Amino acid sequence: MFSGFMMTTWAVATIVAVIAGVVGFFVVLRGSAFPAHAIPKGAFAGAAGASLLGINTLVGLGAFSLLAALGIGRLGRRGRSDVVTALALVLMLALGAAFLSRTSQYEPEIFSLLFGEVLGVSTTELVPVAVIGIACIAAVAVLYRPLMLSSVVPEVAEAKGVRDYRMQMAFLVVVAAATTVTVPVVGALLMFSLMIGPPAAARALTRRPALAMLLAVVIALATVWAAIAISYRSNWPVGFFVGVFGAAAYALGRAGAALRRHGRATT
Amino acid sequence: MGGLATRVFEPGFFTSGPVHVAIAIGTVVAVVSAVTGVFTVMRGQSFAGHALTDVATAGGSGAFLIGMSPLFGFVGLSAVGAGVLEMIGVQRARGRDLVTGLVLGVAIGLAALFLYLDATTTATSGATQQILFGSIFTTQASTIPVVVAFSAAALGAIAIAYRPLLLSTVSTDIAAARGAPVRAAGLLYMLALSLSVGLSSLAIGTILSTALLIGPPAAALRLTRSAGRALVAACLIGIGATWLGVLLAYDSFYWGASRQALPVSFFIVAIVFAAYLLSGLRVSAGARARAVAVAGAGQSRAAA
C-alpha cells in the first residue's frame, strides 16, 4: 500500500484534500453547490477532447473548467443562474459525448475520469498538480477577506467597494483551477462530494470561519485517506467511498451539532 | 427539389425501424420533459432536477446489475431520490442546494460502485456508455408502451396538480393561505419530475437528460410570461430539437469519410442550447426597443 507508485497517489490525494477543504468551505458558505458540481463534471469533456487530440489530460481539463467557470459567471449575470449553470453543463457534456464517439476510448477510461482512479496519476504529473494546488491556496488566501465579506454580507461588501460580480468570477476561476488538479484522482463527479461533504460537516460543528476551514481540511483528508486505503484493499472504486464517507461526515456533523444544542438546552 | 430532399434526409431515413422508434420515444419524452420542466424552472429547482439525473444513473446501473431493464431502475431510484429531496425540504430556498448536493454525492458514489460491478461481474458490456449517454437508436420497439404509460402518469400528475402547483410556484404563502393542497401538489410534481427524468435518461442518457428538462422550458419562459403559453412553446421547442437531433445524428453517418455517426444526444443538446441563446436575443431586442421608446418619449417631452 505504501510502495513507490502508491506514494505518488498518497501525495496527490493529500494535495487534493487540502484544496477541496479550503475551496469547498467557500462553496458551502456561498451556496454555490451547483456551479461546484457543474465545473468538474463539464471538465470531463475536456479530458475526452484531450485524449482525442492526443494531448495531456490536464490541459484539456484546465481549458474546459476555465471555459465553464467563465461561461457560467458571464451568462449567469443575466437570466437565472441555476438554469444557465445547467445548460452550460449539458452543453459541455454533449461535446464530451461527441468527442468520445470519435475516439476508440475504452470504457474503463471514461469510468476512471468520471469516478476517479487511485492509480491514475503518474509521477510526472505530481509537479503541475502541486503548483496549481499551491496557486489555488494562495488565491484563496489573497481573496480571503473580500470573498468572506461578499459571501456573508453582500450588501456591506458592495458598500465597501467589493464587486459581487468580480468576486463571483474570481471564485469560479479558483474552483476551475481546483477542478483541474483534482479530477484525475477522485474523478469529475466525486470532486464535488469532497467539496461539499467535509466543509458542510465542519460548518455544522463550528461557526468560527477559520476553524471551520481547518476542520474542513482535516475531514477531507480523513475522507480521502480512508477512501484510498479501503479502495486499495477491496478493489472497489475510490469514488464510492469518497461519496459515502463525505455524506456520512455531514450526517455525523449535524448529529454532533444537534447533540450539543440539546445538551446546552437541558443544562 | 428531389435532390435537396435526399441531401437533407439521407437514404433510408423514413424506412429505418430504429428511426421510427427513436422519433416516437423522443417525441413523448420531449413533451413530458417540457411540461415538467416549466415548473422546475419556475420553481428554481434546476439543481434538484439535475441531481435526480445522477440518482437515475445509480438506478440504471443497479438495474443492469440485477438484469432488469434500465428504465425501471431510472424511474424507481429517481422516484426514491425525489421523495428524499421533498422530505428534507427542497422547497426551502435556504440550505436546499447543500442538501441536494449531499444526496447527489451519495447517488454518485452508488453509481460508481454499480457501474464498476456491472463492468466486472456481468457479461454485458457498454453499460457505462448506454446509461450515461442514452440509447434512443437501440431501444426496442416493445419499450414504447412502457414509455407511453409512464409519460401518461407523469402528465396526469401534472394535470391533477396544475392549479395548486402554479399557485404555490408563484407564492407558497398565498397558496397556503387560500387553503390550496400545497404539500400534495408538491408530491405529485416530484413524482412527475422523477418519471420525466427516468424517461429522458432512457432517450438521451442520464448525463444529458437535464438538457430536455431545463433547456426548452427556460427558452420558452424567456419568450412569454404566461404559464400556459410557456408550456406549449416548451413542448414545441423540445419536440423540434429532438426531431432535428435524430435527423442530424442519422445524417452524420454520411458526413466525412469516417462513416461514424455522432451521438444523437450531442445534437439534441446543441439545438436546445442554441434555442436558449436565441430566446435571449429576442428578450434583449425587446428590452432595447422599450428602452429606446422610453428615451424617445423623455426627449420629446424635454423638447416640448
Boltz contact constraints between the chains, C-beta under 6 A:
constraints:
  - contact:
      token1: [A, 31]
      token2: [B, 97]
      max_distance: 6.0
  - contact:
      token1: [A, 33]
      token2: [B, 97]
      max_distance: 6.0
  - contact:
      token1: [A, 33]
      token2: [B, 98]
      max_distance: 6.0
  - contact:
      token1: [A, 33]
      token2: [B, 101]
      max_distance: 6.0
  - contact:
      token1: [A, 34]
      token2: [B, 47]
      max_distance: 6.0
  - contact:
      token1: [A, 82]
      token2: [B, 44]
      max_distance: 6.0
  - contact:
      token1: [A, 82]
      token2: [B, 46]
      max_distance: 6.0
  - contact:
      token1: [A, 82]
      token2: [B, 47]
      max_distance: 6.0
  - contact:
      token1: [A, 83]
      token2: [B, 41]
      max_distance: 6.0
  - contact:
      token1: [A, 83]
      token2: [B, 46]
      max_distance: 6.0
  - contact:
      token1: [A, 83]
      token2: [B, 214]
      max_distance: 6.0
  - contact:
      token1: [A, 83]
      token2: [B, 218]
      max_distance: 6.0
  - contact:
      token1: [A, 86]
      token2: [B, 46]
      max_distance: 6.0
  - contact:
      token1: [A, 86]
      token2: [B, 50]
      max_distance: 6.0
  - contact:
      token1: [A, 86]
      token2: [B, 210]
      max_distance: 6.0
  - contact:
      token1: [A, 86]
      token2: [B, 214]
      max_distance: 6.0
  - contact:
      token1: [A, 87]
      token2: [B, 215]
      max_distance: 6.0
  - contact:
      token1: [A, 87]
      token2: [B, 273]
      max_distance: 6.0
  - contact:
      token1: [A, 87]
      token2: [B, 276]
      max_distance: 6.0
  - contact:
      token1: [A, 90]
      token2: [B, 208]
      max_distance: 6.0
  - contact:
      token1: [A, 90]
      token2: [B, 210]
      max_distance: 6.0
  - contact:
      token1: [A, 90]
      token2: [B, 211]
      max_distance: 6.0
  - contact:
      token1: [A, 90]
      token2: [B, 269]
      max_distance: 6.0
  - contact:
      token1: [A, 91]
      token2: [B, 273]
      max_distance: 6.0
  - contact:
      token1: [A, 93]
      token2: [B, 207]
      max_distance: 6.0
  - contact:
      token1: [A, 93]
      token2: [B, 208]
      max_distance: 6.0
  - contact:
      token1: [A, 94]
      token2: [B, 208]
      max_distance: 6.0
  - contact:
      token1: [A, 94]
      token2: [B, 266]
      max_distance: 6.0
  - contact:
      token1: [A, 94]
      token2: [B, 269]
      max_distance: 6.0
  - contact:
      token1: [A, 97]
      token2: [B, 133]
      max_distance: 6.0
  - contact:
      token1: [A, 97]
      token2: [B, 263]
      max_distance: 6.0
  - contact:
      token1: [A, 97]
      token2: [B, 265]
      max_distance: 6.0
  - contact:
      token1: [A, 97]
      token2: [B, 266]
      max_distance: 6.0
  - contact:
      token1: [A, 98]
      token2: [B, 262]
      max_distance: 6.0
  - contact:
      token1: [A, 98]
      token2: [B, 266]
      max_distance: 6.0
  - contact:
      token1: [A, 101]
      token2: [B, 262]
      max_distance: 6.0
  - contact:
      token1: [A, 101]
      token2: [B, 263]
      max_distance: 6.0
  - contact:
      token1: [A, 107]
      token2: [B, 128]
      max_distance: 6.0
  - contact:
      token1: [A, 110]
      token2: [B, 128]
      max_distance: 6.0
  - contact:
      token1: [A, 111]
      token2: [B, 128]
      max_distance: 6.0
  - contact:
      token1: [A, 115]
      token2: [B, 112]
      max_distance: 6.0
  - contact:
      token1: [A, 189]
      token2: [B, 108]
      max_distance: 6.0
  - contact:
      token1: [A, 193]
      token2: [B, 105]
      max_distance: 6.0
  - contact:
      token1: [A, 196]
      token2: [B, 101]
      max_distance: 6.0
  - contact:
      token1: [A, 197]
      token2: [B, 105]
      max_distance: 6.0
  - contact:
      token1: [A, 200]
      token2: [B, 98]
      max_distance: 6.0
  - contact:
      token1: [A, 237]
      token2: [B, 112]
      max_distance: 6.0
  - contact:
      token1: [A, 237]
      token2: [B, 116]
      max_distance: 6.0
  - contact:
      token1: [A, 239]
      token2: [B, 112]
      max_distance: 6.0
  - contact:
      token1: [A, 240]
      token2: [B, 109]
      max_distance: 6.0
  - contact:
      token1: [A, 240]
      token2: [B, 112]
      max_distance: 6.0
  - contact:
      token1: [A, 240]
      token2: [B, 113]
      max_distance: 6.0
  - contact:
      token1: [A, 243]
      token2: [B, 105]
      max_distance: 6.0
  - contact:
      token1: [A, 243]
      token2: [B, 106]
      max_distance: 6.0
  - contact:
      token1: [A, 243]
      token2: [B, 108]
      max_distance: 6.0
  - contact:
      token1: [A, 243]
      token2: [B, 109]
      max_distance: 6.0
  - contact:
      token1: [A, 244]
      token2: [B, 109]
      max_distance: 6.0
  - contact:
      token1: [A, 246]
      token2: [B, 105]
      max_distance: 6.0
  - contact:
      token1: [A, 247]
      token2: [B, 102]
      max_distance: 6.0
  - contact:
      token1: [A, 247]
      token2: [B, 105]
      max_distance: 6.0
  - contact:
      token1: [A, 247]
      token2: [B, 106]
      max_distance: 6.0
  - contact:
      token1: [A, 250]
      token2: [B, 102]
      max_distance: 6.0
